[in-house]
Amino acid sequence: MLDSAPPAWTRPHLAAQITVDLTDHDATLRAAKEAAAVRPVAGVLTYLEHYVELAARIARDLGLPAPTPEAVEACRDKAATRRLLAEHGVPSARSVVVTTPDEAVTAADTIGYPVVIKPRGMAGSAGVRRADTPADIRAFYQAATTETVLGLDEHAVAGVLVEEYLAGPEISVECVVLGPGRVEVVAVTRKHLGPEPGFQETGHTVDATDPLRRDPDVHAVAHAALEAVGITTGVMHVEMRLTPSGPRIVEINARLGGDLIPRLVELATGVSLPLAAARLATGQRPDLTETLRRAAAIEFQYPTARGRIGHTTLTEATAPWIERLVVTRQVGDLVAAPPHAALDDRLAFALVTGPDAATCRRRTRTALNHLTVHIDQPVHVTACVR
């Protein structure tokens, strides 16, 4: 493992670890080559958005299987993604790169309100906002540039996009790319979003019997999107919206899905996406045999107001369908409520299994009822600048 500060939980699973500043790509490449000179390296893999291009470069330099750095960069750079999708006729959103708030307003006037303001190279809906007026545009442009400065390493793509707003439910298609033009859809994740103007992901559900897994339009759009950006191997997390005109691409992630989505897929279908990714990274064919047909869901608990956590109470939760119930913030932490919340504001999450999606959604709420979080001196903030 190469990391600037390897977390303690990984150590029992490691043959070796190398401490290196991952934002220094040249130093990381040197460290990887030095490691390969000492012991055989079978593959290179990361699950973190900021390092997918770096991992692809290391794999290329070591002669190991991986997507090309160019294809991965086309996924990371959302402007490049939109351009390639448009060139290949893949349903997506109209998008304009802007460098000032005035340019953003002009772009929105051209596209038509509402629009979406988003950083050019972030993940996890960070800095993404729906804008309905020029005042929204100016406020959210500043938020998007702030998220970019705080959240990206020096090699990532900076900038802001103004995009067409896509109406409809949001899903992600968990794809395993076995080679050029060979894409297997292992699962479809139904995303649950918080209130707009933000797009916080408040939960996800995977159902092995979801009819979208066999939907020809969903398959066609996912396949075409991966081909457009040049992805030929790996496990990919392809996000789309089911609009009235059909599925349209939100973004393509050249990595495993976050938010424990791979764990949901495994609990629902029996297929391990991390193991599939590892096998592809080492030149092996993954086993995608489905051994389960049930559902799994995760729900994140956000605060209802801004403030510091005063105290928490977690009662024992022993139901067999609760896979885990985890508190993620501590007493004294300052947290914000949606729609101004970020990933770090999540208080806890519950991960459950069940016979179907509806049962799982009920069970996540039941599980989270075991947790009470008190916010000291809560501050309620208005949802949108007008």
Buried (B, 14 or more C-beta within 10 A) or exposed (E): BBBEEBEEEEEEEEEEEEEBBBBBBEEBBEBBEEBBEEEEBEBBBBBBBBBBBBBBBBBBBBEBBBBBBEBBBBBBBBBBBBBBBBEEEBBBBBBBBBEEBEBBBBBBEEBEBBBBBBBBBBBBBBBBBBBBBBEBBBBBBBBBBEBBEEBBBEBBBBBBBBBBBBEBEBBBBBBBBBEEEEBBBBBBBBBBBBEBBBBBBBBBBBBBBBEBBEBEEBBBBBBBBBBBBBBBBBBBBBBBBBBEEBBBBBBBBBBBBBBBBBBBBBBBBBBBBBBBBBBBBBEEEBEBEEEBEBBBBBBBBBBEEBBBBEEBEEEEBEEEBBBEBEBBBEEEBEBBBBBBBBBEBBBBBBBBBBEBBEBBBEBBBBBBEBBEBEBEEBEEEEBBBE
